[in-house]
C-alpha cells in the first residue's frame, strides 16, 4: 500500500470511527487496554529484540545509554499504559459538544460543535510507550492516525500496532491506525497536504525543524524548550532552591527543564550564592553572563538561547520583573517560564505579561506536561500560537463544525424585511 | 522602515495593546468609530480618487464593473462601519477569559486563559471597508496587524489607515496597525515566520493559493467555495425553491453561493423540473451530469469541482442522503453544504456526517458569514481544519496560555509521595 492509499484509508476509517456512538468508541478503547495486558508476553518478546539490538549499539557507540534506557516495556510500564488508556476512555465525550449556540432569528438555530480534525501524522523517536498513548488519544477524538516510530523501537512498535489494531474489531476499521515504515514513506506522507491535516513530530529539535521545512501540512510541536526560572528579589529562599533544583535536575533532557536561571540583582549575594551552591552540589555546570560570573564566581560563558538538555544552565542577572519578562521575550522559545516570588503584585505582572505557552508562579517548570495538567496524556507540547498551545491532549485534536437549522430561511427574506437577525446567545 | 522592522514594531505595540485594561481597549475602538464619522470628508476625497481611477480602468477594460462597484465608501457604508466597530467594542472581553481551571493538587491551581495570537498579516482585495472591520477585530483581540490592500483602493486604504491610527492615541501605539505598500513588501513579510504568526488572505482562490505556496507562516482562509444544496426526496417544494434561488442568485460571486445542486432521483420529475424553471427564470445557466441532463433537458456539461462564481451551476443526481454526503466529500471544498428535507432523521444524518465547515438544514448557504452568525464581523472564512473553521471573528484571533500558581511545588515532591495529583476540574 503506498503512502497516499494508506492516508486515504485512514481518512475513510476515521469517518467510520467518528460516526460510531460514543459508547462503542469507548468500548474499543477498553478492548485495547485489555489487549495490552493480555498480550504482554508477545509485546515483551518483541521489545526484547529491540533491547538486544540497543545493547549492541550502545557497546559500539551507536546509541547513547540515555536513549537505550527509554526502550524497555516493563510490566509496570504496560500496566500504566493500560490504566492511561482507560483514563482517556473515561474522559467526557469530546465529539459533538456544543461550544456555542445562538438563535440567529425566529426558528433559525446555529450551533458550533466539536469534531475530529481528520488524519494526523505523528512521528516519534525512541519511547515505544508513546504509540499506545497517541493511538488512544486519536481513537477517543475520532481521528485517523499514521504513526512513524524510531528504528530503535521497530519491533516493539510493530507488535504494539498489531495488538491495538487487532483489538479494534469489529467496530473500528483497522486502517484508522496506520504504521509507517521507513524514511521514504514519511517523506511521501509529508507531501500529502490534501489528505493529512496535521503533523505532530515528537523528538529532537532537529527532527521538528526538518519536518517544518519539508511539508506544507500544519505542524504542531516545539523545536526547542529554552525555559526560564526567574528568582525575584522577594522570593522565599527555600521555595527558590526547591523549584530551581527540581526544574533543572528532575529530568535535565526534558523540554520543560530549566535552561536559564534569571536572578534579581538584589539577591545575587545571599540567595544567589545559595542557589549556585545547591546547583553545584547537584552536579549542574553553571554558565554565567559577565555580571553573574563576576558576582557568583562562575565561568562567564553563558549562552542565553541554548537548550542545554543536560546538567548545565545559563545564569543571568536582571533588575526587575519587567527586565525578566523582556529577557524571556528576547531569548526564550515560548515554552515555559516560572517566577519565584512572595510578592503577589510582581507575580501577577509576570503571569499577565510573559508571552509563553506556560507561565508559572512558585512552581517548577517540570509541571508543563499533559499528564500533570490532567489531560490524561499528551500528543506533544506546542510552542506555536495557532490551533493548540502548550501540552496537547484530546482537545488539541479537535476542530469544529457550524450546524444551522432553519425552516426554509433565506438571506433574501432578511433583505425584504420579513424577519431580522436577533442573535440570542444560549450557549458559549 | 523595512518589512521586518514593521512587523517587529507591530509585535511590540501589540504587547502594549494587550496589556491595557479592557476599558481602554474598548475606548480606543470608540475613538476609531467616532473618527470614521468625523473625518468623512477626508475619507470621501481619497475614495473619489480611487473611484475616478476605477472609472478610467473600466473604460479601457482594465477592471470589471463588478470590482469597481465594490469600491465606493458611501455615507451609508461609513455609518455601517462605525456601527460595526461599536458592536465589536460591545462584545464580551475576549482576553483573559478562563477556559479551563483545574486544581492539580493541594494549593496548585492551573488555568487556561485566552490570549492574543500576536501579529497577523491580512491581505485583502478591492473592498476598502474591509480595512476598518479587520482593524477593529485585531484591536479588540489585542493583536498586531499588518494590512495589505488592493492597488485599486490604494488612496481609500491609506486614508482609512491614517484616520484609524490617529485615533489610537494616547493609549495604543500606532505601529500596532501597519499598512503595507507594494507587492515586494508582502513577499518580504511572507518570509518572516519568526515574527508573523498568521496570514489571512481575503480574495480570489488564485491569491490564496499563491500565498499558501510562498510562506511558511500558517495561512487561514479558503481557496474555493464549492457549496452544495441537496434537495432530498422529502423536501418541501416551496422551501426548496426559495433556498436554491437564494443560495445561487443572492450574490453569485460570493464564496458561500451554491455551485452544485444535488437532486434526489425520486424528485427529478416534479420538483426537479420546477427548480430548473425557477433557476432559468432567474437567469441561471444549468450544467447537468448526463443523468440530470437527460431527465431535465439541460446541457450535459456539468463540472462538479467548479466554483462558477456567476449565474451558473452544476446539477447532479443522487439516490440517497448517503450518496449526497459522499458527493460533497468527493467534490466539495469543505465550505458549506445544505440539505432541504422535511424528514428529521435524514436531516440528522446529513448534519452529523457532512464534513464541512458549515452544514445547514433548510437554510440557504448564504448564511455562512461572520456577521450573520453573530460574530460581529469576520476576518475571513476558513476551510482549514486547524485553528479556526468557518467564519472567523474575534475568537479565531486568539490563542491560550496556561497559568499555574503554586507555593513552591515541585514534581520531585510528587515522586517522593509528599502529595498526589487530584485534578479537581472547576471550569471547562
Contacts between the chains, C-beta under 8 A, distances in Angstrom:
chain1	res1	chain2	res2	distance
A	15	B	329	8.0
A	15	B	353	7.5
A	15	B	355	7.2
A	19	B	352	6.9
A	19	B	353	6.1
A	102	B	373	7.3
A	102	B	374	5.0
A	104	B	367	7.3
A	104	B	372	6.7
A	104	B	373	7.2
A	104	B	374	6.3
A	108	B	363	6.4
A	108	B	367	7.7
A	110	B	373	6.0
A	110	B	374	7.4
A	112	B	390	7.9
A	115	B	355	7.5
A	117	B	385	4.9
A	117	B	386	7.0
A	118	B	355	7.6
A	118	B	385	5.7
A	197	B	385	4.9
A	197	B	386	6.7
A	198	B	385	7.7
A	198	B	386	6.0
A	212	B	216	7.1
A	213	B	216	7.9
A	216	B	212	7.2
A	216	B	213	7.9
A	218	B	218	6.2
A	218	B	384	7.8
A	218	B	386	4.5
A	236	B	408	6.9
A	238	B	408	7.1
A	239	B	407	7.2
A	239	B	408	3.4
A	242	B	408	5.6
A	242	B	410	5.3
A	242	B	412	7.9
A	242	B	413	7.9
A	243	B	408	6.4
A	243	B	409	7.9
A	243	B	410	6.2
A	245	B	410	7.9
A	245	B	412	7.9
A	246	B	410	3.6
A	246	B	411	6.1
A	246	B	412	4.9
A	246	B	413	8.0
A	250	B	410	7.4
A	250	B	411	5.5
A	250	B	412	5.5
A	329	B	15	7.9
A	347	B	405	7.7
A	351	B	403	5.3
A	351	B	405	7.5
A	352	B	19	6.9
A	353	B	15	7.5
A	353	B	19	6.0
A	355	B	15	7.1
A	355	B	115	7.5
A	355	B	118	7.6
A	355	B	401	7.6
A	356	B	401	7.1
A	357	B	401	6.6
A	357	B	402	6.4
A	358	B	401	7.3
A	358	B	402	4.6
A	358	B	403	7.9
A	358	B	404	6.8
A	359	B	401	6.0
A	359	B	402	7.3
A	359	B	403	5.4
A	359	B	404	7.6
A	360	B	403	7.6
A	360	B	404	4.4
A	360	B	405	7.6
A	360	B	406	7.2
A	361	B	403	7.8
A	361	B	404	7.1
A	361	B	405	4.7
A	361	B	406	6.8
A	362	B	405	7.0
A	362	B	406	4.8
A	362	B	407	5.3
A	362	B	408	5.5
A	362	B	409	7.0
A	363	B	108	6.4
A	363	B	404	5.1
A	363	B	405	7.2
A	363	B	406	3.4
A	363	B	408	7.8
A	363	B	409	4.4
A	363	B	410	7.8
A	364	B	409	6.6
A	364	B	410	4.6
A	364	B	411	5.8
A	364	B	412	7.8
A	366	B	410	7.3
A	366	B	411	4.4
A	367	B	104	7.3
A	367	B	108	7.7
A	367	B	404	5.9
A	367	B	406	7.9
A	367	B	409	7.1
A	367	B	411	6.3
A	368	B	402	7.4
A	372	B	104	6.7
A	372	B	411	7.1
A	372	B	421	6.8
A	373	B	102	7.3
A	373	B	104	7.2
A	373	B	110	6.0
A	373	B	402	7.0
A	374	B	102	5.0
A	374	B	104	6.3
A	374	B	110	7.4
A	374	B	421	7.3
A	374	B	423	3.7
A	374	B	425	7.2
A	384	B	218	7.7
A	385	B	117	4.9
A	385	B	118	5.6
A	385	B	197	4.9
A	385	B	198	7.7
A	385	B	399	4.5
A	386	B	117	7.0
A	386	B	197	6.7
A	386	B	198	6.0
A	386	B	218	4.5
A	386	B	386	6.8
A	386	B	387	4.7
A	386	B	399	7.2
A	387	B	386	4.7
A	387	B	387	4.3
A	389	B	399	5.2
A	389	B	400	5.5
A	389	B	401	7.0
A	389	B	402	7.7
A	390	B	112	7.9
A	390	B	400	7.4
A	390	B	401	7.5
A	390	B	402	4.6
A	391	B	402	7.5
A	399	B	385	4.5
A	399	B	386	7.2
A	399	B	389	5.2
A	400	B	389	5.5
A	400	B	390	7.4
A	401	B	355	7.6
A	401	B	356	7.1
A	401	B	357	6.6
A	401	B	358	7.3
A	401	B	359	5.9
A	401	B	389	7.1
A	401	B	390	7.6
A	402	B	357	6.4
A	402	B	358	4.6
A	402	B	359	7.3
A	402	B	368	7.4
A	402	B	373	7.0
A	402	B	389	7.7
A	402	B	390	4.6
A	402	B	391	7.5
A	403	B	351	5.3
A	403	B	358	7.9
A	403	B	359	5.4
A	403	B	360	7.6
A	403	B	361	7.8
A	404	B	358	6.8
A	404	B	359	7.5
A	404	B	360	4.4
A	404	B	361	7.1
A	404	B	363	5.1
A	404	B	367	5.9
A	405	B	347	7.7
A	405	B	351	7.5
A	405	B	360	7.6
A	405	B	361	4.7
A	405	B	362	7.0
A	405	B	363	7.2
A	406	B	360	7.1
A	406	B	361	6.8
A	406	B	362	4.7
A	406	B	363	3.4
A	406	B	367	7.9
A	407	B	239	7.2
A	407	B	362	5.4
A	408	B	236	6.8
A	408	B	238	7.0
A	408	B	239	3.4
A	408	B	242	5.6
A	408	B	243	6.5
A	408	B	362	5.5
A	408	B	363	7.8
A	409	B	243	7.9
A	409	B	362	7.0
A	409	B	363	4.4
A	409	B	364	6.6
A	409	B	367	7.1
A	410	B	242	5.3
A	410	B	243	6.2
A	410	B	245	7.9
A	410	B	246	3.6
A	410	B	250	7.4
A	410	B	363	7.8
A	410	B	364	4.7
A	410	B	366	7.3
A	411	B	246	6.1
A	411	B	250	5.5
A	411	B	364	5.8
A	411	B	366	4.4
A	411	B	367	6.3
A	411	B	372	7.0
A	412	B	242	7.9
A	412	B	245	7.9
A	412	B	246	4.9
A	412	B	250	5.6
A	412	B	364	7.9
A	413	B	242	7.9
A	413	B	246	8.0
A	421	B	372	6.8
A	421	B	374	7.3
A	423	B	374	3.7
A	425	B	374	7.2
